[in-house]
Amino acid sequence: MLQKNTAIERYIEQHTTQEDHLLAELNRQTHLHVLQPRMVSGHIQGKILEMISYMIKPKFILEIGTFTGYSAICLAKGLTDDGCLHTFEINDELEELASDFIERSGYTNKIVQHVGSALKLAPNLNLKFDLIFIDGDKREYPEYYKMAKELITDEGFILADNVLWDGKVIETPTPTDLYTQQILKFNQMVQDDPDVENVIVPFRDGMTFIKMKRKK
Ligand SMILES: C[S@@+](CC[C@H](N)C(=O)[O-])C[C@H]1O[C@@H](n2cnc3c(N)ncnc32)[C@H](O)[C@@H]1O
């Protein structure tokens, strides 16, 4: 099965628009210089985020978890001409690498990098967002969701990455496994929320698409 999955992944890569040179370099630099490089969105997920952003055409995007800037650059592509993406990263050691690539991407005027916790800082922007990408600390997902509900526009979409958590969501988490516990809590919060429609899309580590229900 593993072999087949790898072959399918290769097939998908070969039948998806090539990763552009800058993003490929960012992917490489992330793997060379940063701890836990697996966290980077990468080619396929990056393309999916880019497509979603093109479809929504958001004016304001909020991203929780810049990491090295890969997903921020992908999401920024679909912004309206006067749009802006605010991305938050708590680890200040990542700022330089991310800002270097954001500058080279040509999106400096559309991507605002913030260093610090999104939970503390994002509400201070006093903005409503058309698209919110939740991709920070898995233990904080329930808190991100509460905040996202406050900051999303009525017609907005929330995306949350890693919601299958390497398949651990169908196992009983150990008492010390806060990551799985909080992902499970988040998934249930979303499922029980009468204000939204939601679907888990099973690519990579699972991504939930959440749409605010239209007010009648
Ligand atoms: C999975 S990585 C993000 C990957 C990136 N979005 C991408 O797709 O390339 C998660 C990042 O969230 C950051 N983070 C954790 N807690 C945070 C918080 N409260 N606010 C902002 N960033 C946070 C971590 O330091 C880490 O760099």
Ligand as a Chemical Component Dictionary entry (heavy atoms), coordinates in Angstrom:
data_LIG
# 
_chem_comp.id                   LIG 
_chem_comp.type                 NON-POLYMER 
_chem_comp.pdbx_formal_charge   0 
_chem_comp.three_letter_code    LIG 
# 
loop_
_chem_comp_atom.comp_id 
_chem_comp_atom.atom_id 
_chem_comp_atom.alt_atom_id 
_chem_comp_atom.type_symbol 
_chem_comp_atom.charge 
_chem_comp_atom.model_Cartn_x 
_chem_comp_atom.model_Cartn_y 
_chem_comp_atom.model_Cartn_z 
_chem_comp_atom.pdbx_ordinal 
LIG C1  C1  C 0  3.075 23.893 10.353 1  
LIG S1  S1  S 1  4.066 25.304 10.573 2  
LIG C2  C2  C 0  3.384 26.436 9.382  3  
LIG C3  C3  C 0  3.705 26.031 7.962  4  
LIG C4  C4  C 0  3.403 27.088 6.933  5  
LIG N1  N1  N 0  2.050 27.606 7.077  6  
LIG C5  C5  C 0  3.536 26.473 5.564  7  
LIG O1  O1  O 0  2.550 25.916 5.101  8  
LIG O2  O2  O -1 4.620 26.487 4.981  9  
LIG C6  C6  C 0  3.458 25.962 12.091 10 
LIG C7  C7  C 0  4.118 27.246 12.547 11 
LIG O3  O3  O 0  3.247 27.884 13.485 12 
LIG C8  C8  C 0  4.039 28.574 14.427 13 
LIG N2  N2  N 0  3.205 28.894 15.601 14 
LIG C9  C9  C 0  2.917 28.126 16.676 15 
LIG N3  N3  N 0  2.087 28.762 17.521 16 
LIG C10 C10 C 0  1.810 29.972 16.964 17 
LIG C11 C11 C 0  1.016 31.084 17.342 18 
LIG N4  N4  N 0  0.283 31.078 18.478 19 
LIG N5  N5  N 0  0.980 32.172 16.539 20 
LIG C12 C12 C 0  1.701 32.206 15.382 21 
LIG N6  N6  N 0  2.483 31.169 14.970 22 
LIG C13 C13 C 0  2.530 30.061 15.736 23 
LIG C14 C14 C 0  5.192 27.606 14.681 24 
LIG O4  O4  O 0  6.312 28.270 15.237 25 
LIG C15 C15 C 0  5.444 27.047 13.273 26 
LIG O5  O5  O 0  6.461 27.742 12.602 27 
# 
loop_
_chem_comp_bond.comp_id 
_chem_comp_bond.atom_id_1 
_chem_comp_bond.atom_id_2 
_chem_comp_bond.value_order 
_chem_comp_bond.pdbx_ordinal 
LIG C1  S1  SING 1  
LIG S1  C2  SING 2  
LIG S1  C6  SING 3  
LIG C2  C3  SING 4  
LIG C3  C4  SING 5  
LIG C4  N1  SING 6  
LIG C4  C5  SING 7  
LIG C5  O1  DOUB 8  
LIG C5  O2  SING 9  
LIG C6  C7  SING 10 
LIG C7  O3  SING 11 
LIG C7  C15 SING 12 
LIG O3  C8  SING 13 
LIG C8  N2  SING 14 
LIG C8  C14 SING 15 
LIG N2  C9  SING 16 
LIG N2  C13 SING 17 
LIG C9  N3  DOUB 18 
LIG N3  C10 SING 19 
LIG C10 C11 SING 20 
LIG C10 C13 DOUB 21 
LIG C11 N4  SING 22 
LIG C11 N5  DOUB 23 
LIG N5  C12 SING 24 
LIG C12 N6  DOUB 25 
LIG N6  C13 SING 26 
LIG C14 O4  SING 27 
LIG C14 C15 SING 28 
LIG C15 O5  SING 29 
# 
